[in-house]
Amino acid sequence: METLWYEIEYLRQKMHVTAHMKGISHPDVLMVSQKLDEVISEFYKLTLIQKAG
């Protein structure tokens, strides 16, 4: 769970830096954004499972 949190923070930073350097609509920004969405979704799924369990 903690590992996912660090990955989320890393991807947020990476997306911000990439957008600053290449522009918000660059394909690299979209790719990082999609990966960030996946990791956030996984994080919330695990959170729900832990609360239910």
Protein Blocks (a to p, Z undefined) as FASTA:
>chain_A
ZZmmmmmmmmmmmmmmmmmmnopklmklmmmmmmmmmmmmmmmmmmmmmmmZZ
